[in-house]
Amino acid sequence: MFLRMLKYGIQGPDAVFAFGFLLILSGTRICLSPEYIILFLPLFVIGFLGGSLMIIESNSKFRERLRDFSLKRRDPKNNQKVLDVGTGRGLFAIELAHKGCSAYGIDIWSNQDLLGNSLGKVKKNMKRDGIEVDFRYGDIREIPFVDDFFDSVVCSYLVHNIHKPSEMRMAIKELGRVTKDGSKVLLADINPFLGPGWTKSVWKNELEKENFKDVEFNNFLLTSVIFTYVSKKEKKSEGFIGKSSCD
Ligand SMILES: C[S@@+](CC[C@H](N)C(=O)[O-])C[C@H]1O[C@@H](n2cnc3c(N)ncnc32)[C@H](O)[C@@H]1O
């Protein structure tokens, strides 16, 4: 039962352990030396709230509700090629395959971001669901697919791991490169959606510079979700200086 609750892995295991440690340490001090309660109570509260937040975000029900909210808006169609970047345990990729898409998932399977993260674990989830997904090792900053390959891309809870603006720009460029003109792109992450410290207006600006259009921000419980489209036609016409009609 507990394992099913954490089907998609524990997010940020280092932070969970740090909050847990703070909780136990301050709780023990309060019990042993109640006269220091003023000192240790705030630490206890921080440990409790921080740890609970991380566990709630890792909970399968929460993650599935976030996924369903996001996919409802994206409405993936049968046979579309959809990429889940930073797929982890396959939260989006496996569901997209259930919806009839040709689903792909890439990840670097970092253990700092998700406890026990591995290609083997996501394949186990896939086999349990009796579904086919093409999972491969791949970094968002250098996506291992050719140009214009995907009809849609989703990327959930990855961007908070990219701290350098230059690397985030590389990632945005890569998302644009591997998607077709008009493709839908979804980026979801913990609220507030900062990535490398960017505000919403910086995000909008950076995405628009790479020809993403209709950038829209939504909130879903503890998560911010960006919906946007790739617009390659505008990019191609940038250098056009002639008349647009024959008259
Ligand atoms: C917190 S997990 C989220 C997993 C899944 N998308 C979800 O929402 O449940 C973040 C995932 O991003 C992956 N990741 C981190 N940096 C990455 C990068 N540069 N390229 C690809 N994946 C990355 C991690 O290995 C991890 O699996």
The ligand as an SDF file (V2000), in Angstrom:
LIG
                    3D

 27 29  0  0  0  0  0  0  0  0999 V2000
   11.6620   15.0950   -9.6120 C   0  0  0  0  0  0  0  0  0  0  0  0
   11.8640   13.9670  -10.9090 S   0  0  0  0  0  0  0  0  0  0  0  0
   10.3230   14.0720  -11.7960 C   0  0  0  0  0  0  0  0  0  0  0  0
   10.0050   12.7880  -12.5330 C   0  0  0  0  0  0  0  0  0  0  0  0
    8.7030   12.8050  -13.3400 C   0  0  0  0  0  0  0  0  0  0  0  0
    8.7680   13.7010  -14.4580 N   0  0  0  0  0  0  0  0  0  0  0  0
    7.5270   13.1460  -12.4520 C   0  0  0  0  0  0  0  0  0  0  0  0
    6.9440   14.2320  -12.6160 O   0  0  0  0  0  0  0  0  0  0  0  0
    7.1820   12.3450  -11.5860 O   0  0  0  0  0  0  0  0  0  0  0  0
   12.9520   14.8830  -11.9710 C   0  0  0  0  0  0  0  0  0  0  0  0
   13.5500   13.9960  -13.0440 C   0  0  0  0  0  0  0  0  0  0  0  0
   14.3200   14.8200  -13.9250 O   0  0  0  0  0  0  0  0  0  0  0  0
   15.5060   14.1230  -14.2350 C   0  0  0  0  0  0  0  0  0  0  0  0
   16.5190   15.0900  -14.6880 N   0  0  0  0  0  0  0  0  0  0  0  0
   17.1990   15.9970  -13.9490 C   0  0  0  0  0  0  0  0  0  0  0  0
   18.0260   16.7190  -14.7150 N   0  0  0  0  0  0  0  0  0  0  0  0
   17.8560   16.2590  -15.9970 C   0  0  0  0  0  0  0  0  0  0  0  0
   18.4250   16.5890  -17.2410 C   0  0  0  0  0  0  0  0  0  0  0  0
   19.3540   17.5430  -17.3440 N   0  0  0  0  0  0  0  0  0  0  0  0
   18.0030   15.9440  -18.3450 N   0  0  0  0  0  0  0  0  0  0  0  0
   17.0690   14.9520  -18.2610 C   0  0  0  0  0  0  0  0  0  0  0  0
   16.5010   14.5810  -17.0930 N   0  0  0  0  0  0  0  0  0  0  0  0
   16.8910   15.2180  -15.9730 C   0  0  0  0  0  0  0  0  0  0  0  0
   15.8810   13.4070  -12.9620 C   0  0  0  0  0  0  0  0  0  0  0  0
   16.7760   12.3490  -13.1680 O   0  0  0  0  0  0  0  0  0  0  0  0
   14.5080   12.9570  -12.4740 C   0  0  0  0  0  0  0  0  0  0  0  0
   14.1700   11.6920  -12.9390 O   0  0  0  0  0  0  0  0  0  0  0  0
  1  2  1  0
  2  3  1  0
  2 10  1  0
  3  4  1  0
  4  5  1  0
  5  6  1  0
  5  7  1  0
  7  8  2  0
  7  9  1  0
 10 11  1  0
 11 12  1  0
 11 26  1  0
 12 13  1  0
 13 14  1  0
 13 24  1  0
 14 15  1  0
 14 23  1  0
 15 16  2  0
 16 17  1  0
 17 18  1  0
 17 23  2  0
 18 19  1  0
 18 20  2  0
 20 21  1  0
 21 22  2  0
 22 23  1  0
 24 25  1  0
 24 26  1  0
 26 27  1  0
M  CHG  2   2   1   9  -1
M  END
$$$$
